[in-house]
Amino acid sequence: MRRFNEDNNEEAGEHFTPRDVIELMANLIFLPVAERIESGTYLIYDAACGTGGMLTVAEEALTKLAADHGKEISTHLFGQEVNAETYAISKADLLLKGEGAEAERIQHGSTLSSDAFPSLEFDFMLSNPPYGKSWKTDLERMGGKKDLKDPRFVIQHGGDAEFSLVTRSSDGQLMFLANKLAKMKRSTPLGSRTAEVHNGSSLFTGDAGSGESNIRRWVIENDWLEAIVALPEGIFYNTGIATYVWVLSNRKADERRGLVQLIDATACSRPLRRNLGKKNCEMGPDDIREVSDVFLSQANLPEPAAAGEVRRVRTKVLPNASFGYWKVVVERPLRLAARLDDASLRSLRRAAVAAKDEALADLVDAVAPTLGAGPHLDINAVLATIRTAAAAKDESLTAKREKLLLAVLGRRDPKAAPVIRKQSKPKPGTQPEQESLHGRYQQKLGGRTVVVEYEPDPELRDTEQVPFLEEGGIEAFIRREVLPHAEDAWVDEDRTEIGYEISFTRHFHQPKPLRDLATIERDILALEQEAADLLRQVVSAG
């Protein structure tokens, strides 16, 4: 089966899942509820079942666990596979075992565009979906990103009636996770438990508001994510990239509510005597037990204290909010200096003729001698003069006209006054300092107090990620990190988005200690001496 898999699969994300990984996944979803399993019937589902190994190993593990606790259960296996050859192997495997009824529940077709079990809910779900593989064909069959209405992937969440879980068409692995979460049981004591293998991109790929980030947000804000386990590298047969097991449940134990456990098990393996494809290591029974015990304990393990001490499994338990952030758009005002020289006036006339508004050029020509060629560092005053001249002729300076004037006569100048977009009356009870953080500034204009909003400069626009756990929130972050460097900046509150990402590197990376200066100096002197000796040899040989 391994050799067939290597010949058959050309994509790195398509691979036969090793038995040791499946056994670990089975432990992660079954052991936490071992004491609560009752006699009865349980449904096990794999949305990318391949040759069916994950389903059969899970069935064996659940049956044994129930028997050990004195319970009698029956299981029904459900799977779907898009590849015809692996689907046939899965079906044949069950038929050869005499499980014809189970074989009938293995379906051929795409899980994403042709769900074989749209109305079923499952107790336990395991999968190793293809990652890094395009699902563009499926997306087109489902109507395209804009017209996709599948209730598995377009849901209601966070006040949004059409919250999209649709990821990039180049990688659909998280879509398989969304498919499973749509099939969770919500009316049973155990609910549903899920284990799914992903590569590292599922942890952090996708900006705030993207399908990937929205899936992470949906999962974490619903408090379904129990743990993520980083597997040893080189544990799969035809890919050496980093892989992770996500463990989810919609019936978390009380002690896990509001928390996510990260487990670094990359060092928990043993080498193989002979590589099997790209698989150069495996997780033995002791390794699987160690990782399972760490998961069940749900305790923060301290970093090694003694020099040379090695901890094979490291873990941290973090609040859900530690993975969320606000993506804020930081604006700065557009600063334009107005030029009314002959070249600028000719350019304005050409633009006005093209816009069928030659009268606008006539207005500017009339006031240009009075104002002078410029540059005028307050373009607002220039516009006010043109506005007065227009009113005298029973005309108005519309927003469209102002936009044309700014585009033709304005030149960016950091010394110029900001371009005013809007003026309004101050609202009672507002605090000027807080309002200025959102681009609303109180000023004295014409002897009265008004609230001024400036035109933002697209070239100076920037974004910042503010963690949910930032003390003081967005305001404190902007005052500390942005305003000291750009005092005229403000936050466009209407464009703030929520994002989620999970970084193992941030929590588990251990930088190597730097060498001391004395050692570096000795190495440099030794290299200089070596170079001098070589030079002497070259000269003497000549």
Backbone hydrogen bonds, N-H to C=O, Kabsch-Sander energy under -0.5 kcal/mol:
donor,donor_aa,acceptor,acceptor_aa,energy
5,N,1,M,-2.4
6,E,2,R,-2.2
7,D,3,R,-2.1
8,N,4,F,-2.5
9,N,5,N,-2.5
10,E,8,N,-0.5
14,E,11,E,-1.3
15,H,13,G,-0.7
22,I,18,P,-1.8
23,E,19,R,-2.6
24,L,20,D,-1.8
25,M,21,V,-2.4
26,A,22,I,-2.7
27,N,23,E,-2.1
28,L,24,L,-2.2
29,I,25,M,-1.5
30,F,26,A,-2.3
31,L,27,N,-1.9
33,V,30,F,-1.3
34,A,31,L,-1.6
36,R,33,V,-1.3
37,I,33,V,-0.7
37,I,34,A,-0.7
40,G,72,E,-1.1
42,Y,74,S,-2.4
44,I,76,H,-2.7
45,Y,124,F,-2.3
46,D,78,F,-2.0
49,C,46,D,-0.6
49,C,80,Q,-1.7
52,G,49,C,-3.0
56,T,52,G,-1.9
57,V,53,G,-2.3
58,A,54,M,-2.0
59,E,55,L,-2.4
60,E,56,T,-2.3
61,A,57,V,-2.4
62,L,58,A,-2.5
63,T,59,E,-2.4
64,K,60,E,-2.3
65,L,61,A,-2.3
66,A,62,L,-2.4
67,A,63,T,-2.2
68,D,64,K,-2.4
69,H,65,L,-0.9
69,H,66,A,-0.6
70,G,67,A,-1.8
71,K,66,A,-3.0
73,I,71,K,-0.6
74,S,40,G,-2.4
76,H,42,Y,-2.2
78,F,44,I,-2.6
79,G,105,R,-1.6
80,Q,46,D,-1.7
81,E,107,Q,-2.1
87,Y,83,N,-2.2
88,A,84,A,-2.0
89,I,85,E,-1.9
90,S,86,T,-2.4
91,K,87,Y,-2.3
92,A,88,A,-2.8
93,D,89,I,-2.7
94,L,90,S,-1.6
95,L,91,K,-2.0
96,L,92,A,-2.8
97,K,93,D,-1.1
98,G,95,L,-1.5
99,E,94,L,-2.8
100,G,98,G,-0.7
103,A,99,E,-2.0
104,E,100,G,-1.5
105,R,102,E,-1.3
106,I,103,A,-1.4
107,Q,79,G,-3.0
107,Q,105,R,-0.7
109,G,81,E,-2.0
114,S,110,S,-2.0
120,L,117,F,-0.9
122,F,183,K,-2.3
123,D,43,L,-1.3
124,F,43,L,-2.1
125,M,193,R,-2.3
126,L,45,Y,-2.2
127,S,195,A,-1.5
135,W,169,S,-2.7
136,K,169,S,-0.5
139,L,135,W,-2.3
140,E,136,K,-2.3
141,R,137,T,-1.9
142,M,138,D,-1.6
143,G,140,E,-1.3
144,G,139,L,-2.8
147,D,143,G,-0.6
148,L,144,G,-1.0
153,F,150,D,-1.8
154,V,150,D,-1.8
155,I,163,F,-2.4
157,H,155,I,-0.6
157,H,160,D,-2.1
160,D,157,H,-2.0
161,A,159,G,-0.6
163,F,155,I,-3.0
163,F,160,D,-0.8
164,S,162,E,-0.6
165,L,153,F,-3.1
167,T,165,L,-0.5
171,D,168,R,-1.3
172,G,133,K,-1.2
175,M,172,G,-0.9
176,F,172,G,-1.0
176,F,173,Q,-0.7
177,L,173,Q,-0.9
178,A,174,L,-2.1
179,N,175,M,-2.1
180,K,176,F,-1.8
181,L,177,L,-2.3
182,A,178,A,-1.3
183,K,180,K,-1.9
184,M,181,L,-0.9
185,K,122,F,-0.8
193,R,123,D,-2.2
194,T,248,L,-2.8
195,A,125,M,-2.4
196,E,246,W,-2.0
197,V,127,S,-2.1
198,H,244,Y,-2.9
200,G,242,A,-0.8
202,S,199,N,-1.2
203,L,200,G,-1.6
204,F,200,G,-0.7
204,F,201,S,-0.6
205,T,201,S,-2.7
209,G,498,I,-0.7
210,S,207,D,-2.4
214,N,210,S,-2.6
215,I,211,G,-2.1
216,R,212,E,-2.0
217,R,213,S,-2.6
218,W,214,N,-2.9
219,V,215,I,-2.5
220,I,216,R,-2.6
221,E,217,R,-3.1
222,N,218,W,-1.1
223,D,220,I,-1.3
224,W,219,V,-2.4
225,L,219,V,-0.5
226,E,224,W,-0.7
226,E,247,V,-2.4
227,A,247,V,-1.6
228,I,261,Q,-2.1
229,V,245,V,-2.6
230,A,228,I,-0.5
230,A,263,I,-3.1
231,L,229,V,-0.6
231,L,243,T,-2.4
235,I,232,P,-0.8
236,F,239,T,-0.6
237,Y,16,F,-0.6
244,Y,198,H,-3.1
245,V,229,V,-2.5
246,W,196,E,-3.1
246,W,244,Y,-0.6
247,V,227,A,-2.9
248,L,194,T,-2.7
249,S,224,W,-2.8
250,N,192,S,-1.4
256,R,253,A,-1.8
257,R,253,A,-0.6
257,R,254,D,-1.1
259,L,256,R,-2.0
260,V,318,L,-2.8
261,Q,226,E,-2.5
262,L,260,V,-0.5
262,L,316,K,-3.2
263,I,228,I,-2.7
264,D,314,R,-3.5
265,A,230,A,-1.6
265,A,263,I,-0.9
267,A,312,R,-0.7
268,C,265,A,-1.5
269,S,267,A,-1.4
270,R,282,E,-2.6
272,L,280,N,-2.0
276,L,279,K,-2.4
277,G,275,N,-0.7
278,K,237,Y,-4.4
279,K,276,L,-2.0
280,N,234,G,-2.0
280,N,278,K,-0.8
281,C,234,G,-1.2
282,E,270,R,-2.3
284,G,282,E,-0.7
288,I,284,G,-2.6
289,R,285,P,-2.3
290,E,286,D,-2.3
291,V,287,D,-2.4
292,S,288,I,-2.4
293,D,289,R,-2.6
294,V,290,E,-2.1
295,F,291,V,-2.2
296,L,292,S,-2.6
297,S,293,D,-2.3
298,Q,294,V,-1.4
299,A,294,V,-0.6
301,L,315,T,-1.3
309,E,306,A,-1.8
312,R,310,V,-0.6
314,R,264,D,-2.0
316,K,262,L,-2.3
318,L,260,V,-2.9
318,L,316,K,-0.6
320,N,258,G,-2.0
322,S,319,P,-1.8
323,F,320,N,-1.8
324,G,321,A,-1.2
325,Y,499,G,-2.3
326,W,466,V,-3.0
327,K,325,Y,-0.5
327,K,497,E,-3.4
328,V,326,W,-0.8
328,V,464,E,-2.6
330,V,328,V,-0.6
330,V,462,D,-3.2
331,E,329,V,-0.6
331,E,490,W,-3.0
334,L,455,E,-3.4
335,R,333,P,-0.5
336,L,334,L,-0.6
336,L,417,A,-0.8
337,A,411,R,-2.9
338,A,376,H,-2.4
339,R,409,L,-1.9
340,L,373,A,-3.0
345,L,341,D,-2.3
346,R,342,D,-2.3
347,S,343,A,-2.1
348,L,344,S,-2.2
349,R,345,L,-2.1
350,R,346,R,-2.1
351,A,347,S,-2.2
352,A,348,L,-2.8
353,V,349,R,-2.6
354,A,350,R,-2.1
355,A,351,A,-1.7
356,K,353,V,-1.4
357,D,352,A,-3.2
360,L,357,D,-1.5
361,A,357,D,-0.7
362,D,358,E,-1.7
363,L,359,A,-2.0
364,V,360,L,-2.0
365,D,361,A,-2.5
366,A,362,D,-1.7
367,V,363,L,-1.3
368,A,364,V,-2.0
371,L,367,V,-2.2
372,G,368,A,-3.0
376,H,338,A,-3.0
377,L,375,P,-0.6
379,I,336,L,-0.8
379,I,377,L,-0.5
381,A,378,D,-0.7
382,V,378,D,-1.1
383,L,379,I,-2.4
384,A,380,N,-2.1
385,T,381,A,-2.0
386,I,382,V,-2.2
387,R,383,L,-2.6
388,T,384,A,-2.1
389,A,385,T,-2.1
390,A,386,I,-2.1
391,A,387,R,-2.2
392,A,388,T,-1.8
393,K,389,A,-0.7
393,K,390,A,-0.8
394,D,391,A,-1.8
395,E,390,A,-3.3
398,T,396,S,-1.2
402,E,398,T,-2.7
403,K,399,A,-2.2
404,L,400,K,-1.7
405,L,401,R,-2.3
406,L,402,E,-2.6
407,A,403,K,-2.1
408,V,404,L,-1.9
409,L,405,L,-2.7
410,G,405,L,-0.7
410,G,406,L,-1.1
411,R,337,A,-1.6
413,D,335,R,-1.9
416,A,413,D,-1.9
417,A,377,L,-3.3
419,V,334,L,-2.8
420,I,418,P,-0.5
421,R,453,E,-2.8
422,K,453,E,-1.9
424,S,451,V,-1.9
430,T,427,K,-1.6
435,E,431,Q,-2.6
436,S,432,P,-2.3
437,L,433,E,-0.8
438,H,435,E,-1.5
439,G,436,S,-1.5
440,R,435,E,-2.0
441,Y,439,G,-0.6
441,Y,452,V,-2.6
443,Q,450,V,-2.7
445,L,443,Q,-0.7
445,L,448,R,-2.8
448,R,445,L,-1.3
450,V,443,Q,-2.8
450,V,448,R,-0.5
451,V,424,S,-3.4
452,V,441,Y,-3.6
452,V,450,V,-0.6
453,E,422,K,-2.6
455,E,419,V,-3.0
457,D,332,R,-2.8
460,L,457,D,-1.5
461,R,457,D,-0.5
461,R,458,P,-0.7
462,D,330,V,-2.3
464,E,328,V,-2.1
466,V,326,W,-2.8
466,V,464,E,-0.6
468,F,324,G,-2.2
470,E,467,P,-1.8
473,G,470,E,-2.2
476,A,472,G,-1.1
477,F,473,G,-1.9
478,I,474,I,-2.7
479,R,475,E,-2.4
480,R,476,A,-1.8
481,E,477,F,-3.3
482,V,478,I,-1.8
483,L,478,I,-2.5
485,H,482,V,-1.8
486,A,482,V,-1.8
489,A,486,A,-1.8
490,W,331,E,-2.2
491,V,437,L,-3.0
492,D,329,V,-2.5
493,E,491,V,-1.3
495,R,492,D,-1.8
496,T,493,E,-1.0
497,E,327,K,-2.1
499,G,325,Y,-2.6
501,E,323,F,-2.1
502,I,203,L,-2.9
504,F,502,I,-0.6
507,H,503,S,-0.9
508,F,504,F,-2.5
509,H,505,T,-2.2
520,I,516,D,-1.8
521,E,517,L,-2.7
522,R,518,A,-2.1
523,D,519,T,-2.1
524,I,520,I,-2.2
525,L,521,E,-2.4
526,A,522,R,-2.2
527,L,523,D,-2.2
528,E,524,I,-2.4
529,Q,525,L,-2.2
530,E,526,A,-2.3
531,A,527,L,-2.5
532,A,528,E,-2.3
533,D,529,Q,-2.3
534,L,530,E,-2.1
535,L,531,A,-2.2
536,R,532,A,-2.1
537,Q,533,D,-2.0
538,V,534,L,-2.1
539,V,535,L,-2.4
540,S,536,R,-2.7
541,A,537,Q,-1.9
542,G,538,V,-1.3
